[in-house]
Amino acid sequence: MWRYVARRVLLAIPTILGVVVLVFFAMRVLPGNIADKMIADFGMSAADIARLRVQWGLDDPLHVQFGRFVGQMVEGDLGRSIWSRRLVVDQIAEQVPATVQLTLAAMAIAVFIGVPLGILAAIRRHTWWDFSCMAMALGGVSMPSFWLGLLLILFFGVRLGWLPMAGTGGLEYLILPAFTLGFGSSAVIARLTRSSMLEVLRRDFIRTAQSKGLMPRVVTWKHALRNAMIPVMTIIGLQVANLLGGAVLTETVFSRQGIGRMAAQAVLEKDFPVAQGIAMLVAITYVFVNLFVDILYAFFDPRIRYE
């Protein structure tokens, strides 16, 4: 087991390095430049801008900037924001709790809606239960998150006045953004759970369990679901990346604090260190979530062993 974990961690290093290279060079080929932004926002002179570019190393060759960035990153230093001049690590640390809270809440909603809907659709195949669950899943997949968020704000915030429409705070500020972010993922999970359950329910060991006179709920929950959860766990792990990406729109629509909203602002403002730091955080999170999912396979299927 531990050798497998160590091997997966080592294999993750090229992935993370690839993300570093991609983000570093992509940020520098985007339209616009930081000089125009400074002139427009602060009315700085060309001489002042030239002095700052030299001070920040923005006029160095790209390979020199990249080498400096990698060296700082290895030391745990992601640099300073071009605009605020604060350490990127500190800025990200301030925003991470809000995004983690939103992502975990959205994932909980996705799992607790998606898995039961998929199970119900599978065991009630070709009934109105099945059609209703899959129609809801189709709606969730087809509906853009920002549009759903605006509808929820209009209905629950403006018309009913039950929940706050924007901002960051207690539980009441989390309900609408979390549902907006998690509903689409719940639809994906529901569709995969249904197909996986249907495949397992056709297998011989399920018919054997039924012929022994076991109660239907025992066959469903103990035998069928545990074997069907392998592909479902995979898609749940993949949805973490989608939720982190979707946090950009959701945090913007609901004016929430978080790394998604900060990443969007950093890209618009050409704040290279902040954008690169957030991309690194998301990439590392994605890699370790998938590692955690792989390890969970052994819990749901004892036949899986890691050599």
C-alpha positions in Angstrom: 0.0 0.0 0.0 2.6 2.5 1.1 4.8 1.7 -1.9 1.8 2.4 -4.2 1.1 5.7 -2.4 4.8 6.8 -2.8 4.8 5.8 -6.5 1.6 7.8 -7.1 3.1 10.8 -5.4 6.2 10.6 -7.5 4.1 10.3 -10.7 2.2 13.4 -9.6 5.4 15.6 -9.8 5.5 15.7 -13.6 1.8 16.6 -13.7 2.4 19.5 -11.3 5.5 20.6 -13.2 3.4 20.6 -16.5 0.8 22.8 -14.8 3.5 25.2 -13.7 4.9 25.5 -17.2 1.5 25.8 -18.8 0.2 28.5 -16.4 3.5 30.5 -16.4 3.6 30.8 -20.2 -0.1 31.1 -20.7 -0.3 34.1 -18.4 2.4 35.9 -20.5 0.7 35.4 -23.9 -2.7 36.8 -22.8 -3.8 40.0 -24.6 -2.9 43.3 -22.9 0.0 44.1 -20.6 0.5 45.3 -17.1 1.9 48.7 -18.3 -1.4 49.6 -19.9 -3.2 48.6 -16.8 -1.0 50.8 -14.6 -1.4 53.8 -16.9 -5.2 53.4 -17.0 -5.6 52.8 -13.2 -3.0 55.0 -11.7 -1.9 57.4 -14.4 1.8 56.4 -13.9 4.4 57.7 -16.2 6.4 55.5 -18.6 9.5 56.1 -16.6 7.9 54.9 -13.4 6.5 51.8 -15.1 9.9 51.0 -16.6 11.5 51.3 -13.2 8.9 49.0 -11.6 9.2 46.4 -14.4 12.9 46.2 -13.8 12.4 46.0 -10.0 9.9 43.2 -10.4 12.0 41.4 -13.0 9.3 41.6 -15.7 11.8 42.6 -18.3 14.0 39.6 -17.8 13.9 36.9 -20.5 11.1 34.3 -20.0 13.5 31.5 -19.1 15.1 33.6 -16.4 11.7 34.5 -15.0 10.6 30.9 -15.1 13.7 29.7 -13.4 13.3 32.2 -10.6 9.7 31.2 -10.1 10.5 27.5 -9.9 13.4 28.2 -7.5 11.1 30.3 -5.2 8.3 27.7 -5.4 10.7 24.9 -4.3 11.5 27.1 -1.2 7.8 27.6 -0.5 7.8 31.2 -1.7 5.2 32.0 -4.4 6.4 35.6 -4.7 4.6 38.8 -4.1 1.5 40.2 -5.8 2.3 42.8 -8.4 -0.5 45.1 -7.2 -0.7 44.7 -3.4 3.0 43.7 -2.9 1.8 41.2 -0.3 3.1 37.7 -0.2 1.0 35.4 -2.4 1.0 32.7 0.2 -0.7 35.1 2.7 -3.3 36.2 0.2 -4.2 32.7 -0.8 -4.3 31.6 2.9 -6.9 34.3 3.6 -9.2 33.1 0.8 -8.8 29.3 1.0 -11.2 28.7 4.0 -14.1 30.3 2.1 -13.5 28.3 -1.0 -13.0 25.0 1.0 -16.2 25.6 2.8 -18.1 26.2 -0.4 -16.5 23.2 -2.2 -17.2 20.8 0.6 -20.8 22.0 1.0 -21.3 21.7 -2.8 -19.8 18.2 -2.8 -22.0 17.1 0.1 -25.1 18.3 -1.8 -23.9 16.6 -5.0 -23.3 13.2 -3.3 -26.4 13.2 -1.1 -28.6 14.1 -4.0 -26.9 12.2 -6.8 -26.2 8.8 -5.2 -29.8 8.3 -3.9 -31.3 9.5 -7.1 -29.2 7.1 -9.1 -30.0 4.1 -6.8 -33.7 4.9 -6.9 -33.7 5.2 -10.7 -31.8 1.8 -11.0 -34.0 -0.2 -8.7 -37.2 1.3 -10.2 -36.0 1.0 -13.8 -38.5 2.0 -16.5 -41.0 3.4 -14.0 -42.0 7.1 -13.5 -39.4 7.2 -10.6 -36.7 6.4 -13.1 -37.9 8.9 -15.7 -38.3 11.6 -13.0 -34.8 11.1 -11.6 -33.2 11.1 -15.0 -35.1 14.2 -16.1 -33.8 16.0 -13.0 -30.3 14.8 -13.8 -30.6 16.0 -17.4 -31.8 19.4 -16.2 -28.8 19.6 -13.8 -26.3 18.7 -16.6 -27.9 21.2 -19.1 -28.3 24.2 -16.7 -25.4 26.6 -16.5 -24.4 27.3 -12.9 -24.4 31.1 -13.2 -28.0 31.0 -14.6 -29.2 28.7 -11.8 -27.5 31.0 -9.3 -29.3 34.0 -10.7 -32.7 32.2 -10.6 -32.1 31.2 -6.9 -31.2 34.8 -6.0 -34.3 36.0 -7.8 -36.6 33.5 -6.1 -35.2 32.9 -2.6 -33.5 36.3 -2.2 -35.6 38.9 -4.0 -39.1 37.4 -4.0 -39.2 35.4 -0.8 -36.5 37.1 1.1 -35.5 33.9 2.9 -31.8 33.9 2.2 -29.1 36.6 1.6 -28.4 37.3 -2.0 -24.6 37.9 -1.8 -21.7 38.1 0.6 -19.8 35.8 2.9 -20.9 34.9 6.4 -22.8 32.2 8.3 -24.7 29.2 7.1 -27.4 31.2 5.5 -24.8 32.8 3.1 -23.6 29.3 2.1 -26.9 27.6 1.1 -27.6 29.2 -2.3 -23.9 29.2 -3.6 -23.4 25.6 -2.5 -26.6 24.4 -4.2 -25.7 26.3 -7.3 -22.3 24.8 -7.4 -23.3 21.2 -6.4 -26.5 20.7 -8.4 -24.7 20.1 -11.7 -22.3 17.6 -10.2 -25.3 15.8 -8.5 -26.7 15.2 -12.0 -23.5 13.7 -13.3 -23.2 11.4 -10.2 -26.9 10.4 -10.4 -26.5 9.3 -14.1 -23.3 7.3 -13.4 -24.7 5.7 -10.2 -27.8 4.5 -12.2 -25.7 2.9 -15.0 -23.3 1.4 -12.5 -26.1 -0.1 -10.4 -27.9 -1.5 -13.4 -24.7 -3.2 -14.5 -24.1 -4.8 -11.1 -27.7 -5.8 -10.6 -27.4 -8.0 -13.7 -24.5 -10.0 -12.4 -24.7 -13.6 -11.2 -23.7 -13.0 -7.6 -26.7 -10.6 -7.2 -29.1 -13.3 -8.6 -27.5 -15.8 -6.2 -28.0 -13.5 -3.2 -31.7 -13.0 -4.3 -32.2 -16.8 -4.7 -31.0 -17.3 -1.1 -33.9 -15.2 0.1 -32.0 -12.2 1.3 -34.1 -9.1 1.8 -34.1 -6.7 -1.2 -32.6 -3.9 0.8 -29.7 -6.1 1.9 -29.1 -7.1 -1.7 -29.2 -3.5 -2.8 -27.2 -1.8 -0.1 -24.7 -4.5 1.0 -24.0 -6.3 -2.2 -25.0 -4.2 -5.2 -24.1 -0.7 -4.0 -20.7 -1.6 -2.6 -19.6 -3.0 -6.0 -21.2 -0.2 -8.0 -19.4 2.5 -6.0 -16.0 2.0 -7.7 -16.8 4.1 -10.8 -19.0 6.4 -8.7 -16.0 7.2 -6.5 -13.9 8.0 -9.6 -16.4 10.5 -10.8 -16.8 12.0 -7.4 -13.0 12.6 -7.3 -13.1 14.2 -10.8 -16.0 16.4 -9.7 -13.7 18.1 -7.1 -11.8 19.7 -10.0 -15.0 20.8 -11.6 -16.2 22.3 -8.4 -13.0 24.2 -7.9 -13.3 25.6 -11.4 -17.0 26.4 -11.0 -16.2 28.3 -7.9 -14.9 31.2 -10.1 -18.4 31.8 -11.5 -20.3 31.0 -8.3 -18.1 33.2 -6.1 -18.5 36.0 -8.7 -22.3 35.7 -8.9 -22.8 35.7 -5.2 -19.9 38.1 -4.4 -18.3 35.7 -2.1 -14.7 35.7 -1.0 -12.6 32.8 -2.2 -9.7 31.8 -4.5 -11.9 31.4 -7.5 -12.9 35.1 -7.5 -9.3 36.1 -6.6 -8.0 34.0 -9.6 -10.4 35.8 -12.0 -9.2 39.1 -10.7 -5.6 38.1 -11.0 -6.0 37.1 -14.6 -7.8 40.3 -15.5 -5.2 42.4 -13.7 -2.2 40.4 -15.2 -1.1 39.6 -11.6 1.2 36.7 -12.6 2.3 35.6 -9.1 -1.2 35.3 -7.7 -2.6 33.5 -10.7 0.3 31.1 -10.7 0.0 30.4 -7.0 -3.7 29.6 -7.2 -3.2 27.4 -10.2 -0.5 25.5 -8.3 -2.9 25.1 -5.3 -5.7 23.7 -7.5 -3.4 21.3 -9.3 -1.9 19.9 -6.1 -5.4 19.6 -4.6 -6.7 17.7 -7.7 -3.7 15.3 -7.7 -4.1 14.4 -4.0 -7.9 14.1 -4.2 -7.5 11.5 -6.9 -4.8 9.7 -4.9 -7.3 9.6 -2.0 -10.0 8.2 -4.3 -7.7 5.4 -5.5 -6.9 4.4 -1.9 -10.7 4.3 -1.1 -11.1 1.7 -3.9 -9.7 -1.0 -1.5 -12.4 -0.1 1.0 -15.3 -0.6 -1.4 -13.8 -3.6 -3.2 -11.6 -5.9 -0.9 -10.4 -7.7 -4.1 -8.3 -4.6 -5.0 -4.7 -4.9 -3.6 -1.9 -2.5 -4.2 1.5 -4.0 -4.8 
